[in-house]
Amino acid sequence: MEPVAGRRWQKVLYERQPFPDNYVDQRFLEELQKNVHARQYRYQAVVFQSGVVAQQLCSVCVFVVTWWYMDAGMLSPQRLFVAALVSSLLGYVLFDAVDGGAGRWESGRTRWADLKSTLVFTAFTYGFSPVLKTLTESISTDTIYAMSALMLLGHLIFFDYGANAAIVSSTLSLNMAIFASVCLASRLPRSLHAFVMVTFAMQIFALWPMLQKKLKALTPRCYVGVTVLFALAALAGLATISTVGAVLFTSLLLAICGLCPYCLIRLQLLKDNIHGPWDEAEIKEDLSRFLM
C-alpha cells in the first residue's frame, strides 16, 4: 500500500499513524539476514565425530558376538575373564598415561579407591551370579531375546554421543545395557558364565566409553586408530558367525561414517533461515532488580 503524503511511516506502536496496521515500507526488508546462527560443517570433522556412534555400535556387536561364543561353548568363561582383566589393566594404565594423571589429580581419586571399588563390584557380582543365572527361568527364551534386543537398542538411543539433547541419559543408557547383559547371561550354562558375562558388559559399556572420550579429547589420531581397529575386530568376530551379518554391519558403519556426513554437508547448502525485524524481541538487560 502507498504511504500517506507528507508522513513517513515509523515502526512504533506508541504513536497513532495514518497507515493500515499491516503497512510496511521498503526499509523493512533492509534488515533481512539469512543463516545468522547457521553452523558450517566440514566433512572431515563430521566423519571424526561420527566415530562415537560407530564405536558404540561395535561395542554392542562385540558383546553379542562374545555372548554367542560362550553360549555355543566355543569360549570358556576363564579365558574371557583373563582377557577382560588384561585389557582392563592396559586401559587403566592408558587412561592415566594420556593426560599424565592430571584428571586423577583433579578428581582426587586414588588408585587404592579404584581397587576397592573393583573388588567390591567383583565380589558382589560373583556372589549374586547364581541369582542372576536363575532370575529369568520362568520367562521364555524368545522373550529374553526380544527384551535384550530392545534394551540394547535403547542403550544406543539414549547414549551420550556428545550432543546436548534432552533425550541423552548416560545413566539410563548404561542401565539398559546392563539389564540386557543380565537377561542374556541368564541363558548361559553355568553361574560362572553369568558372572563373567555381566562383568564383561560393565567393562565394555561403562569403562570403555570413558577411555574413548579421553582419547578423543586429548589424542585424536590415537582415537581414530583405536576406532578403526575396534571396528575391524567387531567385523572379524561377526564374520565368523554370519557373513551376511558382517556385510550388513559393514554397510551400516560405512553409511554412518561416510554417507550420513556427506548428506549433512549437502543438505546444509539448502539451509535458509531468515532473521529480521519480525523476530520476537530479546530482552538482554538484567531485570532482576525489578523483582526485589
C-alpha positions, -999 to 999 in steps of 0.1 A, spaced: 0 0 0 12 35 -7 22 58 22 1 88 31 15 120 16 36 141 40 40 114 66 68 89 69 60 55 84 77 47 117 80 12 133 65 21 166 33 12 184 30 41 208 21 67 182 -10 68 161 -2 69 123 -23 73 92 -13 39 79 -30 5 80 -19 -19 107 -2 -42 81 17 -15 63 55 -16 60 78 4 38 107 -6 16 131 -3 45 115 -32 63 134 -58 43 167 -40 46 173 -57 79 167 -91 65 195 -116 74 199 -152 64 215 -181 83 229 -159 110 234 -187 135 240 -215 110 270 -236 118 293 -245 89 304 -281 90 334 -297 74 332 -332 60 364 -345 79 351 -330 112 317 -347 108 333 -380 99 355 -377 130 325 -370 153 306 -400 138 333 -423 152 315 -422 185 284 -438 170 305 -464 151 324 -473 183 292 -478 203 277 -500 176 308 -520 176 307 -524 214 272 -538 211 284 -561 183 314 -573 203 292 -580 233 266 -600 213 293 -620 195 311 -628 228 278 -640 243 271 -662 213 306 -678 216 300 -685 253 265 -699 247 279 -722 219 307 -734 242 334 -720 219 347 -696 246 353 -706 282 345 -681 309 380 -684 323 396 -672 290 372 -644 287 378 -633 323 415 -633 318 413 -614 285 390 -588 300 412 -584 331 443 -579 310 426 -554 287 411 -535 317 446 -532 332 460 -519 299 431 -495 296 436 -483 331 472 -476 326 465 -458 293 437 -438 309 462 -422 333 491 -420 307 471 -400 282 469 -369 304 498 -377 327 475 -383 357 461 -347 356 425 -360 356 431 -382 386 448 -353 404 418 -330 398 392 -356 409 412 -365 440 405 -402 435 433 -426 444 443 -459 429 435 -476 462 399 -463 459 397 -477 424 410 -511 435 385 -512 464 356 -504 441 367 -531 416 370 -557 444 336 -548 458 319 -550 424 336 -583 415 327 -599 448 291 -586 447 286 -598 412 302 -632 419 281 -637 450 249 -630 432 258 -648 400 236 -679 410 207 -655 414 214 -639 380 215 -673 365 181 -683 378 165 -649 377 146 -653 344 139 -691 344 102 -685 343 105 -663 311 107 -679 277 139 -677 257 122 -658 229 110 -632 253 145 -628 268 160 -623 233 134 -597 224 139 -579 257 177 -579 252 174 -565 217 150 -538 229 173 -529 258 204 -527 236 185 -505 211 175 -482 239 211 -482 251 222 -469 216 194 -443 216 200 -428 250 238 -430 249 257 -397 253 274 -391 220 283 -356 229 251 -339 218 233 -315 241 198 -330 238 170 -339 262 170 -375 251 206 -381 263 208 -400 295 240 -418 303 226 -435 334 195 -448 316 217 -460 287 241 -479 310 212 -494 330 195 -507 298 228 -523 286 234 -540 320 198 -552 320 203 -567 286 235 -584 298 217 -599 328 189 -612 305 214 -628 281 236 -641 309 207 -660 324 206 -682 293 242 -693 297 251 -728 310 265 -720 345 267 -693 371 303 -687 363 293 -678 327 267 -653 340 293 -637 363 319 -633 336 293 -620 311 279 -593 334 315 -583 343 324 -580 307 293 -560 300 303 -535 327 338 -532 311 326 -526 276 296 -504 283 309 -484 312 347 -483 312 354 -485 275 334 -453 267 353 -434 293 386 -442 277 372 -434 243 361 -399 255 395 -391 269 414 -404 238 391 -383 216 397 -351 236 435 -355 240 448 -377 213 426 -375 182 449 -396 160 451 -423 185 414 -422 188 409 -427 151 433 -456 151 416 -473 180 382 -468 164 394 -484 131 410 -514 149 379 -519 171 356 -518 141 378 -544 123 378 -566 154 340 -564 156 336 -572 119 360 -601 121 341 -616 151 308 -611 134 321 -627 101 328 -659 119 291 -662 129 274 -648 98 289 -635 66 256 -618 56 255 -601 91 291 -589 86 283 -574 52 252 -556 65 271 -543 96 299 -530 73 273 -513 52 258 -497 83 292 -484 95 301 -470 61 267 -453 59 271 -437 94 307 -426 89 307 -418 52 272 -414 37 255 -396 65 282 -369 69 280 -363 31 243 -359 32 246 -335 61 271 -313 42 249 -314 11 217 -305 29 235 -277 47 236 -258 14 198 -258 14 195 -241 48 177 -208 46 168 -194 80 157 -158 78 160 -132 106 147 -97 107 126 -71 125 97 -95 126 115 -117 152 105 -117 188 122 -91 209 150 -104 231 154 -86 264 192 -87 271 191 -63 301 193 -77 336 158 -71 350 164 -89 383 163 -56 402 126 -52 394 120 -85 412 134 -74 445 
